[in-house]
Amino acid sequence: MTSRTPLLRRRPEWAGRNYSLLTAAAVVTNLGSHGALIAAAFAVLESGGDGGDVGLVAAARTLPLVLFLLIGGAIADRLPRHRVMVAANALNCVSQAAFAALVLAGDPQLWQMMLLTALCGIGQAFFNPAAEGMLMSSVDGEQAGRAFALFRMAMHGAGIGGAALGGAMIAAVGPGWVLAVDAAAFAVSGALRAFLDVGHIPARPPGGGLLADLRDGWKEVTGRPWLWSIVAQFSVVVAVVGAADAVYGPLVAEESLGGARPWGLALAAFGAGTLGGALLMMRWKPRRLLFVGTLCVFPLALPSAALAVPVQIGVLIAVMFVSGVAIEVFGVAWMTALHQEIPEEKLSRVSAYDWFGSTAMLPLSTALAGPAESLFGRQTALWGCAALIVVVTALVLLVPDVRNLTRRTRHVAARGPAPAPAAGAATDLQPRETP
C-alpha cells in the first residue's frame, strides 16, 4: 500500500475515478477509430468505388448522426449517461465487426458498407452528448480548462498512433483488419465506461417528456449569441473540412502522394498538432476564451488549400500539424466556456444541439463532394472549401459576446440563459503564460 502512495499523490486531485476511466476509454477508442476512418475510404476504393462512392459512405455515417443527435442528448440528460455510452459502444462494436467481416470476405457491396456505417453513426449520435456531459461533470470549475486539455491530449495522442498504424496496416494487410481492430477497441472502451459512477449527478425531477427537454435545450442555445453563432459557424467549417478530409484527401493521396501510407502520416501530423495544442492549453489560459479560440479557426483553411495545389507530402504534414494545434486551442476554450456557462443538468442537451448544428451540413457536403468535383474540378472545390472557412470565421468575430466572454473561476449554476460577461468582468485562473 505504501509503495502506491507516491504514485497516487502525483495524480491531480481533480483527476478522479470517473475522469481517469473516461480518459482511458477515450485513448482506446481513438486508437481504433482514427485508423478505421482511413480504412473505410480505402475499402470503398479497393472494391471498385470512386470519389462519389467514398462520399456516399461518409454521408451514410453522418446522416443518422445528425438525425438522432437531439434525441440522444435528451436521453443522456434523462438516463444514466454511462449506460447510454456503453450501449452506443456495443452498437459500434457490432457494426464495425460486421463491416470488417464483409471486407475480409471480399467484394463488399456499396449498400452494405453504407448500412453498416449508418449504424455507427446512430451509435455516435447517442454517445457524443452523453460523453461530453459526463466529462464536464467529472471535473470542478476551477481546474476545468486544464482537465479538458489533458483529456484531449491523451485522446489525440492515441489518434496519432491510430492514424499512423491504420495507414501502415492498410498498406500491409488491407483495410479489413483495421476495421476489426476498431471493433475490438469499442468492446474494450465500452467495458471501461461500464464502471463510471453517476451517483454525484442529481436525479431528474419527474414530469415533462423528450419534446419538453428539447425545447428547454433550445432555449439555452438561442439565449446565448456566442453559442448559436459559433455552432452556425461550425456547421459550415465541419462540412467543408469533412468533404476535404473524407473525400478529396484520399483521392489526392492516391493520385499524387503515394497512397494510404502518406495520407495516414498527414492525418497523424494533424493528431500531433492537436497533441501540441492540448499541451499548450495545459499552461496557457487565455482570458478572452472565445476570441482567442475563434482566431485559431482560420488555420483550418490551410489543409484544403494545400490539397488544392497539391503540395509535397512534407509540406502537407507541416500544414496539418499547424491546423491541429490551432483547432485544439479552440476546442479547449470551447469546452471551458460550455462548462462554466451551462448548468450541469442541461449539458448533454446543449451538447446535442452543438453537435447537431456543427454536423448538420456534413452529410450533404460529403455526398455532394463527388458531383462538385465533376462540375467544378477538384482544385476549384478545394479552394472553395478554404475560402468558406475564412469567410464564416470572420463573420463570427463580429458578434460582441464572442469577443468579450471571459474566463470565470467558478461554474455558473443559473438555470436560465445569461448574457456573456463584458471583457474585464472576470480574471484568469492563473497568470497567462507564453502562447
Disulfide bonds with the S-S distance in Angstrom:
none
